[in-house]
Amino acid sequence: MKNRSLVSIDDLSKEEILKVLDLAEGFEKNPSQRILDGKVVATLFFEPSTRTRLSFESAVNRLGGRVIGFSEASSTSVSKGESLKDTILTVANYSDLIVMRHPIEGSARYASEVSRVPIINAGDGANQHPTQTLLDLYSIRKTQSKLDNLKIVMVGDLKYGRTVHSLLMAMSQFNTSFTFISPKELQMPLEYKMYLDKIGLKFKETSDLAENIKDADIIYMTRVQRERFSDPLEYEKVKNVYVLRNEMLQDTKPNMKVLHPLPRVNEIHTDVDDNPKAYYFPQALNGVYTRMAIMALILGLK
């Protein structure tokens, strides 16, 4: 991974994914290692973010590095009409690594092609979010003690949800059985279902939540993303279509965990929060260790 950009989870082999998870485990045991001393990491967030940006910045600070960047494009020369290429070429002069979130699909790949320093994709539109996927894998392995032969139920906005797209691609390397639960308007895109057919993995597609979670190892809830809808009326039709409540978890597997990339709106009721099966806040913490591992490997420090 040294000096390589991370744009898609497909950029990593199965062996490289496991190497990231193993290294993240080491950082969890010993998070204060100043291996980034003298390094500068730029965080360029053209879209709002709480967990991804702050967990990256927390990871850099814990490793002794420095952070520069912005959390909204309106405070930069982008608001004056500067191109993405010019922004990347400029910021690459000031940093050793660029972490970027952008609303346009393919923007991270383009940035990686023009930048002289590695780019880490922190989410590009509805396309990919590979570092979220790696922390999801870390959370799954940590709670299930394995990645192979699990049943994952994905719920909510499967059409625009970049986290579920990336997670599907990664978990398809571990003989996973998938269930996709969504309204018709937000179904998993055909290309991903065709991919699962091609590699011979089972999946089920349904709109019924309550009857399809009892044998799950992981329930992966997602938010219906208002910002992805061009028609507000279409968003209103589906925004509260699924709400996971505590009583619905009674007959699920004892070791089942509920994950969510956050932020949530209404899709997980707050009465789930105190259930030991709720894992979305520890999942967010795991993002710090995982992003420590990703940056250390890309900068060739581990």
Disulfide bonds with the S-S distance in Angstrom:
none
